Amino acid sequence: MRLRLLAVTFLAAGLGFTTFLAAPPKQVKILPGSVMRGEQVVDDNGCFSCHAMDGQGGNRAPDFAQLAGRSKTPGSLATTMWNHSPRMWAEFETTGRQVPKLTSTESADLFAYFYSTLYFAPKGDPARGQNLFQDRNCVSCHSEVLDQRPVKSLLGKWTDLKDPVAWAERMWNHSNEMVAATSNRGIEWPRFSEQDIVDLVVFLSRLSPDSPQSGAFGIGEPDQGRIAFESTCESCHTFGPTDRTKVDLLARSRPSTIMGYAAAMWNHAPLMRNRDTSLSTEVRPGEMRDLMAFLFSQRYFFEQGNASKGAAVFEAKRCANCHEARRAETGAPDLSKVSEEFSPITLTSALWRHGPSMLRAMKQQGLSWPEFQNDEMTDLIAYLNSRLITRVAR
């Protein structure tokens, strides 16, 4: 099954993993991988023989597109797969197929594929976008947009921006000029939500009859985005409470999509410019795409759970039974000594590599398969990471 979105790639040091933060290195942090390779993982492992994507594929299991409603975060997506896995393995056994053993890289690719396919392209409303363009006073400076007979060169400035990230990049680089213009005209800086930006872009992209009927979405490379963050943003922002003079982005509310970050940066522009007008904060062509990928990978794929609640989950699901009390007998690994930081991606990889044998061991002990609800898996991940013994040298 072919991707309907752009062929975009999350690269992390070329291997699907890297360590980004300035804190002392610990376990390796696994980041989302390649969308195209993720689609290949789905194809190679026969997922579409049972599942469908928007009605195309099998009908013996839920349509992947339906997961978007109840699996809006990586943690909830991993929870859905975990809870559903015994039924999937039974299906594999019935059809005489081996259960795939996904590596961390393959799981990273799988998450990139599902993220891109299910969560990356929110639906835009061009009529609402036009209303926003008028209501937020954009038309006071850009009247040519609503001109019935516009100059083609002026209109082209808008219709060539099919990608909201490219739109955000151009607006960010012109924010100094725009801050001055809104101030001189006595116009309040227009603030936008994630959905506002999508609606505006869809409206603007349809001004030309030759424009596509939907926006084009692409994402960049987190590793390159880290470099852009360090050169452009790190003087004022940080991830984690490492410097009290800087804004800890982990302490702020987390945008749910890439477009949420575009909106947050737009809304932040006047404050940042007013703090220090000498700052050179323009980004180079294409750099915003990488910066967005870095910001999104740091927050979206690494949710902040509650370690105390996670400890209770660890006990309630009887994880300690095999991983601590009977480790020598069961052969279960010591979860405090793994080499990869726990995340929805690594738990999904562990599920596919070790889940069937784990299920057999639990049945022998008369234990039922543990299922997770709400934020339990996210809290469990926080707890497991809180106990890690450093395995990677400085």
VEXDREN-2710 file (C-alpha; in Angstrom, 1 decimal):
% VEXDREN-2710
k/r/px/py/pz
1/MET/0.0/0.0/0.0
2/ARG/1.5/3.3/-1.0
3/LEU/1.7/6.4/1.1
4/ARG/-0.7/9.1/0.2
5/LEU/1.5/11.8/1.9
6/LEU/4.9/13.0/0.9
7/ALA/7.7/10.6/1.3
8/VAL/9.2/12.1/4.4
9/THR/11.8/10.7/6.7
10/PHE/12.7/11.0/10.4
11/LEU/16.4/10.4/10.4
12/ALA/18.3/9.9/13.6
13/ALA/22.1/9.6/13.1
14/GLY/21.2/7.4/10.1
15/LEU/20.3/4.5/12.4
16/GLY/17.1/5.5/13.9
17/PHE/18.6/6.6/17.2
18/THR/20.6/9.4/18.7
19/THR/21.0/11.4/21.9
20/PHE/20.0/15.1/21.7
21/LEU/20.0/16.6/25.1
22/ALA/22.9/18.4/26.7
23/ALA/22.6/16.3/29.9
24/PRO/25.2/13.6/30.6
25/PRO/24.6/10.7/28.2
26/LYS/22.8/7.7/29.6
27/GLN/20.8/5.0/27.7
28/VAL/20.4/5.5/24.0
29/LYS/17.2/7.4/23.1
30/ILE/15.3/5.9/20.2
31/LEU/13.7/8.4/17.9
32/PRO/11.1/7.9/15.1
33/GLY/12.7/6.5/12.0
34/SER/11.8/6.5/8.3
35/VAL/8.2/6.8/7.1
36/MET/9.0/4.9/3.9
37/ARG/10.8/2.1/5.8
38/GLY/7.8/2.0/8.2
39/GLU/5.4/1.4/5.4
40/GLN/7.7/-1.4/4.2
41/VAL/7.6/-2.9/7.7
42/VAL/3.8/-2.9/7.5
43/ASP/3.9/-4.5/4.1
44/ASP/6.6/-7.0/4.8
45/ASN/4.9/-8.3/7.9
46/GLY/1.6/-8.8/6.3
47/CYS/-0.3/-6.3/8.4
48/PHE/-2.7/-5.4/5.6
49/SER/-3.8/-9.0/5.3
50/CYS/-5.9/-8.4/8.4
51/HIS/-5.9/-4.6/8.8
52/ALA/-6.9/-1.9/6.3
53/MET/-5.9/1.7/5.9
54/ASP/-8.9/3.9/5.1
55/GLY/-10.8/0.9/3.8
56/GLN/-8.0/-0.6/1.7
57/GLY/-6.7/-3.9/2.9
58/GLY/-8.1/-6.7/5.1
59/ASN/-11.3/-6.7/7.1
60/ARG/-10.4/-9.2/9.9
61/ALA/-9.0/-6.5/12.2
62/PRO/-9.6/-2.8/12.9
63/ASP/-8.9/-0.3/10.2
64/PHE/-5.6/1.5/11.1
65/ALA/-7.3/4.9/10.3
66/GLN/-9.8/4.2/13.1
67/LEU/-6.9/4.1/15.6
68/ALA/-6.3/7.8/15.1
69/GLY/-9.4/8.5/17.3
70/ARG/-8.3/6.5/20.3
71/SER/-4.5/6.4/19.8
72/LYS/-3.6/10.1/19.6
73/THR/-0.2/9.8/21.3
74/PRO/2.7/7.4/21.0
75/GLY/1.8/6.1/24.4
76/SER/-1.8/5.4/23.6
77/LEU/-0.8/3.8/20.3
78/ALA/1.7/1.5/22.1
79/THR/-1.0/0.7/24.6
80/THR/-3.5/-0.3/21.8
81/MET/-0.9/-2.6/20.3
82/TRP/0.0/-4.1/23.7
83/ASN/-3.5/-4.8/24.7
84/HIS/-4.4/-6.3/21.3
85/SER/-1.2/-8.4/20.9
86/PRO/-2.5/-11.8/22.3
87/ARG/-5.3/-11.7/19.8
88/MET/-2.8/-10.8/17.0
89/TRP/-0.5/-13.7/18.0
90/ALA/-3.4/-16.1/18.0
91/GLU/-4.2/-15.0/14.5
92/PHE/-0.6/-15.6/13.4
93/GLU/-0.7/-19.1/14.9
94/THR/-4.0/-19.9/13.2
95/THR/-2.7/-18.9/9.8
96/GLY/0.6/-20.7/10.4
97/ARG/2.8/-17.6/10.3
98/GLN/5.6/-16.6/12.6
99/VAL/5.2/-13.6/14.8
100/PRO/7.5/-10.8/13.5
101/LYS/10.4/-9.8/15.8
102/LEU/10.7/-6.1/15.3
103/THR/14.0/-4.4/16.1
104/SER/14.1/-1.0/17.8
105/THR/14.9/0.6/14.4
106/GLU/11.9/-1.2/12.7
107/SER/9.6/-0.1/15.6
108/ALA/10.9/3.5/15.2
109/ASP/10.1/3.3/11.5
110/LEU/6.6/1.9/12.3
111/PHE/5.9/4.8/14.6
112/ALA/7.1/7.3/12.0
113/TYR/4.7/5.7/9.4
114/PHE/1.7/5.7/11.7
115/TYR/2.4/9.3/12.9
116/SER/2.8/10.6/9.3
117/THR/-0.2/8.7/8.0
118/LEU/-2.7/9.1/10.9
119/TYR/-1.7/12.3/12.7
120/PHE/0.3/14.6/10.4
121/ALA/-2.3/16.0/8.0
122/PRO/-5.2/17.6/9.9
123/LYS/-8.2/18.5/7.8
124/GLY/-8.5/22.2/6.8
125/ASP/-11.6/24.3/6.1
126/PRO/-11.0/26.9/3.4
127/ALA/-14.1/28.9/4.3
128/ARG/-13.0/29.2/7.9
129/GLY/-9.6/30.1/6.7
130/GLN/-11.0/33.0/4.7
131/ASN/-13.0/34.2/7.7
132/LEU/-9.8/34.1/9.9
133/PHE/-7.9/36.1/7.2
134/GLN/-10.5/38.8/7.6
135/ASP/-11.3/38.6/11.3
136/ARG/-7.6/38.7/12.3
137/ASN/-6.9/41.8/10.2
138/CYS/-4.6/40.0/7.8
139/VAL/-6.5/41.7/5.0
140/SER/-5.4/45.2/6.2
141/CYS/-1.9/44.6/4.9
142/HIS/-2.6/41.9/2.3
143/SER/-5.7/43.2/0.5
144/GLU/-4.6/41.6/-2.8
145/VAL/-5.6/38.2/-1.5
146/LEU/-9.3/39.1/-1.6
147/ASP/-9.1/41.1/-4.8
148/GLN/-11.4/39.7/-7.4
149/ARG/-8.8/40.5/-10.1
150/PRO/-5.5/40.2/-8.3
151/VAL/-2.1/40.8/-9.8
152/LYS/-0.8/37.3/-10.5
153/SER/2.7/38.0/-9.0
154/LEU/1.2/39.1/-5.7
155/LEU/-1.1/36.1/-5.6
156/GLY/1.7/33.8/-6.2
157/LYS/3.3/34.8/-2.9
158/TRP/0.5/32.9/-1.2
159/THR/-0.5/30.1/-3.5
160/ASP/3.0/28.6/-3.6
161/LEU/2.8/27.9/0.1
162/LYS/1.1/24.6/0.1
163/ASP/3.2/23.4/3.1
164/PRO/2.3/24.9/6.5
165/VAL/5.9/24.5/7.7
166/ALA/7.2/26.6/4.7
167/TRP/4.5/29.1/5.5
168/ALA/5.6/29.3/9.1
169/GLU/9.2/29.7/8.0
170/ARG/8.4/32.6/5.7
171/MET/6.2/34.3/8.4
172/TRP/8.9/33.8/11.1
173/ASN/11.6/35.4/8.9
174/HIS/9.4/38.4/8.2
175/SER/8.2/38.8/11.8
176/ASN/10.4/41.8/12.5
177/GLU/8.8/43.6/9.6
178/MET/5.4/42.4/10.6
179/VAL/5.7/43.4/14.2
180/ALA/6.6/46.9/13.1
181/ALA/3.7/47.0/10.6
182/THR/1.0/45.8/13.1
183/SER/2.3/48.3/15.7
184/ASN/2.3/51.2/13.3
185/ARG/-1.3/50.4/12.2
186/GLY/-2.5/49.9/15.8
187/ILE/-3.4/46.3/15.0
188/GLU/-3.1/43.6/17.6
189/TRP/-0.8/40.7/16.7
190/PRO/-3.0/37.9/15.4
191/ARG/-2.7/34.8/17.4
192/PHE/-3.5/31.4/15.8
193/SER/-4.2/27.9/16.9
194/GLU/-3.0/24.8/15.2
195/GLN/-6.3/24.4/13.3
196/ASP/-6.2/28.1/12.4
197/ILE/-3.0/27.7/10.5
198/VAL/-4.2/24.6/8.7
199/ASP/-7.4/26.4/7.7
200/LEU/-5.5/29.5/6.5
201/VAL/-3.0/27.5/4.5
202/VAL/-5.8/25.5/2.8
203/PHE/-7.7/28.8/2.0
204/LEU/-4.6/30.5/0.6
205/SER/-3.5/27.4/-1.4
206/ARG/-6.8/27.4/-3.2
207/LEU/-6.7/30.9/-4.4
208/SER/-5.3/29.7/-7.7
209/PRO/-7.3/27.3/-9.8
210/ASP/-4.1/25.4/-10.5
211/SER/-3.5/24.7/-6.8
212/PRO/-3.9/21.2/-5.3
213/GLN/-7.0/20.6/-3.2
214/SER/-5.1/19.8/-0.1
215/GLY/-1.9/21.0/1.6
216/ALA/1.4/19.3/1.2
217/PHE/3.1/18.3/4.4
218/GLY/6.7/17.4/4.8
219/ILE/9.0/17.0/7.8
220/GLY/12.7/17.3/8.2
221/GLU/15.6/15.7/10.1
222/PRO/15.7/16.0/13.9
223/ASP/19.5/15.8/14.0
224/GLN/19.8/18.8/11.7
225/GLY/17.1/20.5/13.7
226/ARG/19.1/20.1/16.9
227/ILE/21.9/22.2/15.2
228/ALA/19.3/24.8/14.2
229/PHE/17.9/24.9/17.8
230/GLU/21.4/25.4/19.3
231/SER/22.2/28.2/17.0
232/THR/18.9/30.0/17.0
233/CYS/16.9/29.1/20.1
234/GLU/19.2/27.8/22.8
235/SER/20.2/31.3/24.1
236/CYS/16.7/31.5/25.6
237/HIS/15.2/28.0/25.6
238/THR/16.2/24.6/27.0
239/PHE/14.8/21.1/27.5
240/GLY/14.8/20.4/31.2
241/PRO/15.5/22.6/34.3
242/THR/19.2/22.9/33.6
243/ASP/19.4/26.7/33.5
244/ARG/17.0/28.9/35.4
245/THR/17.7/31.9/33.2
246/LYS/16.1/30.0/30.2
247/VAL/12.6/28.9/29.4
248/ASP/12.2/25.2/30.1
249/LEU/10.2/23.9/27.1
250/LEU/9.4/20.6/28.9
251/ALA/7.5/22.7/31.6
252/ARG/5.3/24.2/28.9
253/SER/2.2/22.7/27.4
254/ARG/3.0/20.3/24.6
255/PRO/1.6/21.0/21.1
256/SER/-0.1/17.9/19.8
257/THR/1.2/18.2/16.2
258/ILE/3.8/19.8/14.1
259/MET/1.3/22.5/13.2
260/GLY/0.9/23.2/16.9
261/TYR/4.6/24.1/17.0
262/ALA/4.1/26.4/14.0
263/ALA/1.3/28.2/15.8
264/ALA/3.4/28.4/19.0
265/MET/6.3/30.0/17.2
266/TRP/4.1/32.4/15.4
267/ASN/2.4/33.5/18.6
268/HIS/5.8/33.9/20.3
269/ALA/7.4/36.1/17.7
270/PRO/6.5/39.6/19.0
271/LEU/7.6/38.7/22.6
272/MET/10.9/37.3/21.4
273/ARG/11.5/40.3/19.1
274/ASN/10.7/42.8/21.8
275/ARG/13.1/41.1/24.3
276/ASP/16.1/41.7/22.1
277/THR/15.8/43.3/18.7
278/SER/19.5/42.7/18.1
279/LEU/19.0/39.0/17.9
280/SER/19.5/37.4/14.5
281/THR/16.8/34.7/14.5
282/GLU/16.0/34.2/10.9
283/VAL/16.2/30.6/9.7
284/ARG/17.8/29.5/6.5
285/PRO/15.6/28.0/3.7
286/GLY/14.4/24.6/4.8
287/GLU/15.8/24.9/8.3
288/MET/12.4/25.4/9.9
289/ARG/11.4/21.9/8.7
290/ASP/14.4/20.4/10.6
291/LEU/13.8/22.6/13.6
292/MET/10.1/21.5/13.8
293/ALA/11.2/17.8/13.5
294/PHE/13.6/18.3/16.4
295/LEU/11.1/20.1/18.7
296/PHE/8.4/17.5/17.9
297/SER/10.6/14.5/18.5
298/GLN/11.7/15.9/21.9
299/ARG/8.1/16.3/23.2
300/TYR/5.6/14.3/21.3
301/PHE/7.5/10.9/21.3
302/PHE/8.7/11.3/24.9
303/GLU/5.7/12.1/27.0
304/GLN/6.2/13.1/30.6
305/GLY/4.7/10.4/32.8
306/ASN/4.3/10.2/36.6
307/ALA/7.0/7.8/38.0
308/SER/5.2/7.4/41.3
309/LYS/2.0/6.2/39.6
310/GLY/4.2/4.1/37.3
311/ALA/5.6/2.3/40.3
312/ALA/2.1/1.4/41.3
313/VAL/1.4/0.2/37.8
314/PHE/4.5/-2.0/37.9
315/GLU/3.3/-3.7/41.0
316/ALA/-0.4/-3.9/39.9
317/LYS/0.5/-5.6/36.6
318/ARG/2.8/-8.0/38.4
319/CYS/5.8/-7.0/36.3
320/ALA/8.1/-7.6/39.3
321/ASN/7.0/-11.3/39.5
322/CYS/9.1/-12.2/36.4
323/HIS/11.5/-9.3/36.1
324/GLU/12.7/-9.3/39.8
325/ALA/11.4/-12.0/42.1
326/ARG/11.8/-14.9/39.6
327/ARG/14.2/-13.5/37.1
328/ALA/16.7/-16.4/37.4
329/GLU/13.9/-18.9/36.7
330/THR/12.0/-17.0/33.9
331/GLY/15.1/-15.5/32.2
332/ALA/13.3/-12.1/32.1
333/PRO/15.8/-9.2/31.8
334/ASP/16.7/-6.8/34.5
335/LEU/14.8/-3.7/33.4
336/SER/17.2/-1.4/35.2
337/LYS/20.1/-2.4/33.0
338/VAL/18.8/-2.1/29.5
339/SER/20.9/-0.1/27.0
340/GLU/18.0/1.9/25.5
341/GLU/15.9/4.5/27.3
342/PHE/12.3/3.2/27.7
343/SER/9.7/4.8/25.4
344/PRO/6.6/3.7/23.5
345/ILE/8.9/2.7/20.6
346/THR/11.2/0.5/22.7
347/LEU/8.3/-1.2/24.5
348/THR/6.7/-1.9/21.1
349/SER/9.9/-3.5/20.0
350/ALA/10.2/-5.6/23.2
351/LEU/6.5/-6.6/22.7
352/TRP/7.1/-8.0/19.3
353/ARG/10.5/-9.7/20.1
354/HIS/9.6/-11.2/23.5
355/GLY/5.8/-10.9/23.9
356/PRO/4.9/-14.4/22.8
357/SER/7.3/-16.1/25.1
358/MET/6.3/-13.7/27.9
359/LEU/2.6/-14.7/27.3
360/ARG/3.5/-18.4/27.5
361/ALA/5.4/-17.9/30.7
362/MET/2.5/-16.0/32.3
363/LYS/0.1/-18.8/31.3
364/GLN/2.3/-21.4/33.0
365/GLN/2.1/-19.3/36.1
366/GLY/-1.7/-18.8/35.8
367/LEU/-1.3/-15.1/35.2
368/SER/-3.4/-13.1/32.7
369/TRP/-1.9/-10.8/30.1
370/PRO/-1.6/-7.3/31.6
371/GLU/-3.6/-4.6/29.9
372/PHE/-3.1/-0.9/30.3
373/GLN/-5.6/1.9/30.5
374/ASN/-5.4/5.7/30.0
375/ASP/-1.9/7.0/30.9
376/GLU/-0.7/3.8/32.7
377/MET/1.9/2.9/30.1
378/THR/3.3/6.5/30.0
379/ASP/3.6/6.4/33.8
380/LEU/5.2/3.0/33.7
381/ILE/7.7/4.2/31.2
382/ALA/8.6/7.2/33.5
383/TYR/9.1/4.8/36.4
384/LEU/11.3/2.4/34.5
385/ASN/13.4/5.2/33.2
386/SER/13.8/6.6/36.8
387/ARG/15.5/3.3/37.8
388/LEU/17.9/3.0/34.9
389/ILE/21.5/2.3/35.7
390/THR/23.7/4.3/33.2
391/ARG/25.0/1.9/30.5
392/VAL/26.5/4.3/28.0
393/ALA/29.9/6.0/28.8
394/ARG/30.5/9.7/28.5
END
